[in-house]
Amino acid sequence: MDLNDVKYTDVILSIVRRITSEIELDEKLLSNVLEWFADTLYDKEEWRDVQRTLEAEATLGVGLPPPLPIVARLLARVMGQIKSGEQVKHAIRLKLDPQVSQLIERANLLLSEAQKKLKRPLVVVVDNLDRIVLQETGTTNRTNHDVIYIDHGDQLCGLEVHIIYTIPISMFYSPHAPVLKAIFPDYAVLPMIKSRTRDSQPNKDGLDVLREILNRRIVLEEVFTEDAVSYLCKMCGGHSRDLLTLARYTTRYPLGRWPQPIDMQVAQRAVDKLITEYSRAIPEEHYPLLAQVYFNKSIRNDGAHGKMLYNQSVLEYYNGAPPWHDVHPVVLELPKFQNALDQERKNRDIPIT
């Protein structure tokens, strides 16, 4: 899906596409589902053209493997149009929105059939939805995240299967959090790995876990010096995605030096790149708030602090209730943050060293 523009119907279509692509289902059921999509999305002449194209592609082995049923090929085509074509995307969504009950009904028929074929319960994991780009809707205190998970959360929960959705953590710090928890009562918040303590001291257990995450993917002693590994684990803030990003960045710089291991100089260049990326994502008005988070180790339930969680300039840790928060280590390096921190020290009558 296009993470810059995701609608709840896109999510349901993606699930249906995956099920029809990967599990061999009853031909009669697939034919009925195909007929419904054809009637909903196309007029008769359009459908004849689309059907001929899909059948020709299957015969020639273009794109998806030929054994896939035509409904799976149709949905792959539709999802591609939603992702790439603005006018077509709008037209498809306009046709599907009034028919969402029927869409969910057919998705459930396919999911039920899939579980019969598998002879065991099915679990659907819809990953990376927490990365959907945050956008204001023009309505006070409402974002596109609210539209997907709150306005249409009941539809997402209407699929009769064990299903896991990844939701941006910022939604649990919004005015709409109580409604969200009512729609998704069985939720779990995944905190950062505790690479540091509340008083900003290194946490050995957490750092060891981060090291092990790298060690499962890389023979560390052959690729990195010890101090470089420790530095990357420290600077990711316990955010495993950032840790892997930093490790990937380090491979761009030591060209021509192999077999010399990646050292601190290279690791620092990788961290500098991540610092630059974070600096571009932080609005000016967030820096005084970030300085307050640094001292308070907590955030307020408002839009600004929710955005700081979303863009990960603030990270959440959990070590018994309540959770605590801290500024991402790479943000600590930014001159604008350091200036805001000095001002906050003055506000608190803390000597500036």
Secondary structure, 3 states (H helix, E strand, C coil): CCCCCCCHHHHHHHHHHHHHHHCCCCHHHHHHHHHHHHHHHCCHHHHHHHHHHHHHHHHHCCCCCCCCCHHHHHHHHHHHHHHHCHHHHHHHHHHHHHHHHHHHHHHHHHHHHHHHHHCCCCEEEECCHHHCCCCECCCCCCEHHHHHHHHCHHHHCCCCCEEEECCCHHHHHCCCHHHHHHHCCCCCCCCCCCCECCCCCECHHHHHHHHHHHHCCCCHHHHECHHHHHHHHHHCCCCHHHHHHHHHHHCCCCCCCCCCCECHHHHHHHHHHHHHHHHHHCCCCHHHHHHHHHHHCCCCCCHHHHHHHHCCCEEEECCCCCCEEEECHHHHCCHHHHHHHHHHHHHCCCCCC
